[in-house]
């Protein structure tokens, strides 16, 4: 079955090479394949194609799950790249995406995702010297903004459990004592300002 799915998906990519992307049936097959295949077994070519899919164009039953899977893959990539960068980050400008109320449902579908409190997110900003945008660009932070009539919007924060800055969340939960996460040994992640020219 797995081999058949791979052949069908790859055939769809080849057939759609001269168009703007794979046809609808192929997009659905790619999404279904990614949703049922463990990440360590997924074909890298199909992962790349899946990340380019517009989830809004998928059937309704697949949209949220596919979007959640894309976000999970994106977070895993950030965490992996972060290991190579080490604890000192020199963030460049990026355009992080915040989600509306529908984001709560999607965040619940991401494997390894954990909601953190507003105070915990503030603590991470304080300890890392990173802004919220930088945490979203450099790490796995996702933000859901829920409008509330007559008051400021409710903000909900989510991090992957494997993210190194979860050590700071654990530290905050422990009353400020150093947490047991040894991802960076004694050095915790921080955002550095680029040296002036």
Kinemage of the C-alpha trace (Angstrom):
@kinemage 1
@onewidth
@group {chain A} dominant
@subgroup {mainchain}
@vectorlist {calphas} color= white
{ca unk a 1} P 0.000 0.000 0.000
{ca unk a 2} L 2.806 2.423 0.913
{ca unk a 3} L 4.610 1.714 -2.373
{ca unk a 4} L 1.382 2.313 -4.319
{ca unk a 5} L 0.832 5.650 -2.587
{ca unk a 6} L 4.394 6.719 -3.352
{ca unk a 7} L 4.066 5.761 -7.006
{ca unk a 8} L 0.749 7.586 -7.340
{ca unk a 9} L 2.107 10.704 -5.678
{ca unk a 10} L 5.314 10.771 -7.670
{ca unk a 11} L 3.387 10.170 -10.893
{ca unk a 12} L 1.154 13.105 -9.998
{ca unk a 13} L 4.204 15.350 -9.468
{ca unk a 14} L 5.635 14.332 -12.835
{ca unk a 15} L 2.326 14.893 -14.630
{ca unk a 16} L 1.866 18.298 -13.046
{ca unk a 17} L 5.424 19.495 -13.640
{ca unk a 18} L 4.330 21.873 -16.382
{ca unk a 19} L 1.366 23.289 -14.426
{ca unk a 20} L 1.169 25.286 -11.225
{ca unk a 21} L 1.370 22.124 -9.099
{ca unk a 22} L -0.162 18.697 -8.642
{ca unk a 23} L -3.812 18.128 -9.483
{ca unk a 24} L -6.451 17.851 -6.765
{ca unk a 25} L -6.401 14.046 -6.552
{ca unk a 26} L -2.605 14.058 -6.147
{ca unk a 27} L -2.737 16.801 -3.487
{ca unk a 28} L -5.221 14.686 -1.520
{ca unk a 29} L -3.025 11.579 -1.840
{ca unk a 30} L 0.036 13.527 -0.656
{ca unk a 31} L -1.874 14.896 2.343
{ca unk a 32} L -3.289 11.468 3.252
{ca unk a 33} L 0.156 9.888 2.938
{ca unk a 34} L 1.737 12.502 5.229
{ca unk a 35} L -1.030 12.230 7.809
{ca unk a 36} L -0.661 8.465 8.176
{ca unk a 37} L 3.131 8.113 7.784
{ca unk a 38} L 5.452 8.590 10.768
{ca unk a 39} L 7.892 11.448 10.142
{ca unk a 40} L 10.977 9.227 10.292
{ca unk a 41} L 9.534 6.998 7.549
{ca unk a 42} L 8.208 9.710 5.211
{ca unk a 43} L 9.722 10.144 1.760
{ca unk a 44} L 11.638 13.483 1.795
{ca unk a 45} L 10.397 14.337 -1.713
{ca unk a 46} L 6.813 13.999 -0.566
{ca unk a 47} L 7.488 15.957 2.625
{ca unk a 48} L 8.784 18.817 0.491
{ca unk a 49} L 5.733 18.642 -1.789
{ca unk a 50} L 3.406 18.443 1.210
{ca unk a 51} L 4.902 21.583 2.753
{ca unk a 52} L 4.079 23.487 -0.455
{ca unk a 53} L 0.416 22.444 -0.441
{ca unk a 54} L -2.225 25.078 0.197
{ca unk a 55} L -4.235 23.343 2.906
{ca unk a 56} L -7.244 25.591 2.211
{ca unk a 57} L -7.566 23.854 -1.174
{ca unk a 58} L -7.887 20.408 0.444
{ca unk a 59} L -11.239 18.783 1.317
{ca unk a 60} L -12.623 20.107 4.611
{ca unk a 61} L -11.976 16.851 6.513
{ca unk a 62} L -8.225 17.105 5.742
{ca unk a 63} L -7.615 20.866 6.092
{ca unk a 64} L -6.974 21.247 9.811
{ca unk a 65} L -5.056 17.967 10.105
{ca unk a 66} L -2.850 18.850 7.122
{ca unk a 67} L -2.206 22.373 8.444
{ca unk a 68} L -1.314 20.940 11.858
{ca unk a 69} L 1.079 18.463 10.218
{ca unk a 70} L 2.736 21.268 8.246
{ca unk a 71} L 3.181 23.259 11.455
{ca unk a 72} L 4.586 20.190 13.231
{ca unk a 73} L 7.127 19.638 10.426
{ca unk a 74} L 8.056 23.331 10.459
{ca unk a 75} L 8.636 23.198 14.228
{ca unk a 76} L 10.752 20.037 13.952
{ca unk a 77} L 12.886 21.720 11.273
{ca unk a 78} L 13.339 24.835 13.480
{ca unk a 79} L 14.372 22.689 16.450
{ca unk a 80} L 16.813 20.685 14.295
{ca unk a 81} L 18.362 23.827 12.785
{ca unk a 82} L 18.528 25.362 16.254
{ca unk a 83} L 20.714 22.485 17.478
{ca unk a 84} L 23.261 23.459 14.828
{ca unk a 85} L 23.056 27.152 15.754
{ca unk a 86} L 23.613 26.536 19.459
{ca unk a 87} L 22.265 28.711 22.258
{ca unk a 88} L 23.207 32.090 20.784
{ca unk a 89} L 20.776 33.167 18.082
{ca unk a 90} L 21.231 36.146 15.798
{ca unk a 91} L 17.659 36.489 14.530
{ca unk a 92} L 16.906 38.023 11.184
{ca unk a 93} L 13.608 39.705 10.405
{ca unk a 94} L 10.758 37.414 9.469
{ca unk a 95} L 6.990 37.659 9.191
{ca unk a 96} L 5.534 35.275 11.800
{ca unk a 97} L 1.915 34.237 11.409
{ca unk a 98} L -0.517 34.479 14.300
{ca unk a 99} L -3.703 32.447 14.170
{ca unk a 100} L -7.293 33.357 14.915
{ca unk a 101} L -9.772 31.327 17.005
{ca unk a 102} L -9.529 28.387 14.562
{ca unk a 103} L -5.903 28.053 15.677
{ca unk a 104} L -6.896 26.510 19.019
{ca unk a 105} L -8.322 23.461 17.223
{ca unk a 106} L -5.280 23.180 14.946
{ca unk a 107} L -2.817 23.489 17.864
{ca unk a 108} L -4.552 20.548 19.536
{ca unk a 109} L -3.795 18.376 16.496
{ca unk a 110} L -0.018 18.985 16.542
{ca unk a 111} L 1.840 16.064 18.069
{ca unk a 112} L 4.175 17.212 20.847
{ca unk a 113} L 2.588 20.656 21.116
{ca unk a 114} L 1.956 22.121 24.566
{ca unk a 115} L 0.069 25.213 25.655
{ca unk a 116} L 2.005 27.561 27.924
{ca unk a 117} L 0.661 30.384 30.074
{ca unk a 118} L 0.981 34.083 29.251
{ca unk a 119} L 3.317 34.541 32.234
{ca unk a 120} L 5.500 31.676 31.013
{ca unk a 121} L 5.814 33.235 27.558
{ca unk a 122} L 6.755 36.569 29.184
{ca unk a 123} L 9.362 34.780 31.309
{ca unk a 124} L 10.871 33.182 28.192
{ca unk a 125} L 11.066 36.609 26.511
{ca unk a 126} L 12.769 38.058 29.602
{ca unk a 127} L 15.277 35.220 29.985
{ca unk a 128} L 16.171 34.923 26.288
{ca unk a 129} L 16.106 38.585 25.327
{ca unk a 130} L 13.967 37.525 22.343
{ca unk a 131} L 10.821 39.313 21.264
{ca unk a 132} L 7.636 37.358 20.662
{ca unk a 133} L 8.263 37.584 16.896
{ca unk a 134} L 11.814 36.268 17.325
{ca unk a 135} L 10.564 33.368 19.432
{ca unk a 136} L 8.130 32.534 16.635
{ca unk a 137} L 10.854 32.747 13.959
{ca unk a 138} L 13.735 31.050 15.794
{ca unk a 139} L 11.843 28.583 17.957
{ca unk a 140} L 8.515 26.729 17.820
{ca unk a 141} L 6.313 29.356 19.497
{ca unk a 142} L 2.851 29.708 17.955
{ca unk a 143} L 0.364 32.373 19.007
{ca unk a 144} L -3.423 32.255 18.747
{ca unk a 145} L -5.240 35.580 19.079
{ca unk a 146} L -8.924 35.445 20.016
{ca unk a 147} L -10.846 38.739 19.707
{ca unk a 148} L -13.033 39.709 22.691
{ca unk a 149} L -15.588 42.499 22.404
{ca unk a 150} L -14.887 45.465 24.663
{ca unk a 151} L -11.495 44.245 25.865
{ca unk a 152} L -8.079 43.262 24.573
{ca unk a 153} L -7.836 39.999 22.627
{ca unk a 154} L -7.021 36.765 24.448
{ca unk a 155} L -3.604 35.426 23.452
{ca unk a 156} L -2.807 31.723 23.774
{ca unk a 157} L 0.742 30.412 23.409
{ca unk a 158} L 1.989 27.011 22.240
{ca unk a 159} L 5.460 25.413 22.143
{ca unk a 160} L 6.722 22.019 21.072
{ca unk a 161} L 7.741 19.926 24.085
{ca unk a 162} L 11.117 19.208 22.400
{ca unk a 163} L 11.919 22.915 21.993
{ca unk a 164} L 14.950 23.938 24.098
{ca unk a 165} L 13.136 26.999 25.446
{ca unk a 166} L 10.735 24.632 27.199
{ca unk a 167} L 13.540 24.421 29.800
{ca unk a 168} L 12.761 28.048 30.638
{ca unk a 169} L 9.044 27.273 30.872
{ca unk a 170} L 9.877 24.445 33.279
{ca unk a 171} L 12.103 26.854 35.204
{ca unk a 172} L 9.209 29.322 35.535
{ca unk a 173} L 6.856 26.548 36.613
{ca unk a 174} L 9.392 25.528 39.220
{ca unk a 175} L 9.445 29.021 40.696
{ca unk a 176} L 12.518 30.218 38.820
{ca unk a 177} L 14.829 27.339 39.775
{ca unk a 178} L 16.968 25.898 36.974
{ca unk a 179} L 15.184 23.091 35.150
{ca unk a 180} L 16.576 19.666 34.323
{ca unk a 181} L 16.551 20.097 30.541
{ca unk a 182} L 20.199 19.712 29.525
{ca unk a 183} L 19.687 20.583 25.838
{ca unk a 184} L 22.215 23.390 26.059
{ca unk a 185} L 23.884 22.213 29.275
{ca unk a 186} L 24.240 25.397 31.342
{ca unk a 187} L 23.727 27.811 28.444
{ca unk a 188} L 20.121 28.593 27.723
{ca unk a 189} L 19.039 29.967 24.334
{ca unk a 190} L 19.180 33.716 23.849
{ca unk a 191} L 18.727 36.243 21.068
{ca unk a 192} L 21.814 38.322 20.395
{ca unk a 193} L 21.848 41.714 18.798
{ca unk a 194} L 24.046 41.978 15.723
{ca unk a 195} L 27.188 44.045 16.234
{ca unk a 196} L 26.935 47.561 14.811
{ca unk a 197} L 28.954 48.043 11.589
